[in-house]
Amino acid sequence: MDSNAAIPPVYAAPQPVQPKSRKKMWVIIILSVLLGIFLLIVGCCTLVYFGVKSALKSSQVYVMSIQRAQNSPCAISKLGQPIAAQGLPQGSSSENNGSGSADLTMPVQGPQGTGSLHAIASRENSVWTLNSLTLTVAGTDYDLPATPGPCPQ
């Protein structure tokens, strides 16, 4: 046999190949499902956030606290006028059969600066009473009593 003779090529049987369009379809389906789950989670979190924010901002304790700050000469001297609530209040409020308690902290802002109001309230016979309201500005606390007056020294 001649050593220069060509060796015939060996052909392997062709392997079945999955069409690319079918692979792309599965990738698109998986990505669509993941996107749908992500959007559902974001939507639920957004609803919870705005629901809690709305509930706290419409509470009587929140409204009473903001109104007292807006009418307080002490708060006005520290923040200026008008005083407005900013952002999401934090804390808790509970009610049961006409009685309850609340402990809320609310960010506030005026033309001269920002601060926070900390309200502690109780409810008896379906009536809310602010037990204490403290304005904190630049790390200093100022009590805002029910009777408006200047800042305590």
C-alpha positions as CSV (number, residue, x, y, z in Angstrom):
1,M,0.0,0.0,0.0
2,D,1.2,3.4,-0.9
3,S,2.0,5.6,2.2
4,N,1.0,8.7,0.2
5,A,-2.5,7.4,-0.5
6,A,-5.2,9.6,0.9
7,I,-7.1,8.3,3.9
8,P,-10.8,8.7,3.3
9,P,-12.4,11.1,5.7
10,V,-14.6,9.6,8.4
11,Y,-18.0,11.1,8.6
12,A,-20.0,11.0,11.8
13,A,-23.7,10.8,11.7
14,P,-25.2,14.3,12.1
15,Q,-26.6,14.9,15.6
16,P,-30.1,16.3,15.8
17,V,-29.9,20.0,16.6
18,Q,-32.7,21.8,18.4
19,P,-33.8,24.7,16.3
20,K,-32.6,28.1,17.6
21,S,-36.1,29.5,17.5
22,R,-37.2,27.0,20.1
23,K,-34.3,27.9,22.4
24,K,-35.1,31.6,22.0
25,M,-38.8,30.9,22.8
26,W,-37.9,29.3,26.2
27,V,-35.5,32.1,27.1
28,I,-38.2,34.7,26.3
29,I,-40.8,32.7,28.3
30,I,-38.5,32.4,31.4
31,L,-37.5,36.1,31.2
32,S,-41.2,37.1,30.8
33,V,-42.2,35.1,33.9
34,L,-39.3,36.6,36.0
35,L,-40.3,40.1,34.9
36,G,-43.9,39.5,35.8
37,I,-42.9,38.2,39.2
38,F,-40.7,41.3,39.8
39,L,-43.4,43.7,38.7
40,L,-45.9,42.0,41.0
41,I,-43.6,42.3,44.0
42,V,-42.9,46.0,43.2
43,G,-46.6,46.7,42.8
44,C,-47.5,45.0,46.1
45,C,-44.7,46.9,48.0
46,T,-45.9,50.2,46.4
47,L,-49.5,49.6,47.5
48,V,-48.4,48.7,51.0
49,Y,-46.2,51.8,51.2
50,F,-48.8,54.2,50.0
51,G,-51.5,52.5,52.1
52,V,-49.5,52.9,55.3
53,K,-48.5,56.5,54.5
54,S,-52.1,57.4,53.8
55,A,-53.4,55.8,57.0
56,L,-50.8,57.5,59.2
57,K,-51.2,60.9,57.5
58,S,-55.0,60.8,57.9
59,S,-54.8,59.8,61.6
60,Q,-56.1,62.4,64.1
61,V,-52.8,62.3,66.0
62,Y,-50.9,63.3,62.9
63,V,-53.3,66.1,62.0
64,M,-53.4,67.4,65.5
65,S,-49.5,67.4,65.8
66,I,-49.0,69.2,62.5
67,Q,-51.6,71.8,63.4
68,R,-50.1,72.4,66.9
69,A,-46.6,72.9,65.3
70,Q,-48.1,75.3,62.7
71,N,-49.6,77.4,65.5
72,S,-46.7,77.3,67.9
73,P,-44.5,80.4,68.2
74,C,-41.6,78.2,69.2
75,A,-41.9,76.0,66.1
76,I,-42.3,79.0,63.9
77,S,-39.2,80.7,65.3
78,K,-37.2,77.6,64.6
79,L,-38.6,76.6,61.2
80,G,-40.3,79.7,59.8
81,Q,-43.8,79.8,58.2
82,P,-45.4,77.9,56.7
83,I,-44.5,74.6,58.5
84,A,-45.4,71.6,56.4
85,A,-45.1,67.8,56.9
86,Q,-42.5,66.1,54.7
87,G,-42.0,62.4,53.9
88,L,-43.4,59.3,55.7
89,P,-44.4,59.4,59.4
90,Q,-43.0,56.6,61.4
91,G,-44.2,54.9,64.5
92,S,-47.3,53.1,65.7
93,S,-50.9,53.8,66.5
94,S,-53.5,51.4,68.0
95,E,-57.1,51.7,68.8
96,N,-59.6,49.3,70.5
97,N,-63.1,50.1,71.7
98,G,-62.7,53.9,72.0
99,S,-59.3,53.7,73.7
100,G,-55.8,53.5,72.3
101,S,-52.3,55.0,72.1
102,A,-50.0,56.5,69.4
103,D,-46.3,57.2,69.2
104,L,-45.5,58.9,65.9
105,T,-42.5,60.8,64.5
106,M,-43.1,63.1,61.6
107,P,-40.5,65.0,59.5
108,V,-41.4,68.7,59.1
109,Q,-40.0,71.6,57.1
110,G,-40.2,75.3,57.0
111,P,-38.4,78.1,55.1
112,Q,-35.7,78.3,57.8
113,G,-34.9,74.6,58.2
114,T,-36.1,71.1,58.8
115,G,-36.8,69.0,61.9
116,S,-39.1,66.3,63.3
117,L,-42.1,66.2,65.5
118,H,-42.4,63.3,68.0
119,A,-46.0,62.9,69.3
120,I,-47.2,60.7,72.1
121,A,-50.9,60.5,72.4
122,S,-53.6,58.5,74.2
123,R,-57.3,57.9,73.3
124,E,-60.0,57.6,75.9
125,N,-63.8,57.6,75.2
126,S,-63.0,57.9,71.4
127,V,-61.1,61.2,72.0
128,W,-57.4,61.6,71.2
129,T,-55.2,63.7,73.5
130,L,-51.7,64.8,72.8
131,N,-49.7,63.9,75.9
132,S,-46.5,65.4,74.6
133,L,-45.3,66.9,71.3
134,T,-41.6,67.5,70.9
135,L,-39.9,69.4,68.0
136,T,-36.3,68.4,67.3
137,V,-34.3,70.8,65.2
138,A,-30.5,70.4,64.7
139,G,-30.3,67.9,67.6
140,T,-32.1,70.2,70.1
141,D,-35.6,69.3,71.5
142,Y,-38.3,71.8,72.1
143,D,-41.6,70.9,73.9
144,L,-44.6,72.3,72.2
145,P,-47.3,72.5,74.9
146,A,-51.0,72.8,74.2
147,T,-50.9,76.5,75.1
148,P,-48.8,78.2,72.5
149,G,-45.8,80.1,73.8
150,P,-42.1,80.9,73.1
151,C,-39.5,78.2,73.1
152,P,-38.4,77.2,76.7
153,Q,-34.9,78.4,77.4
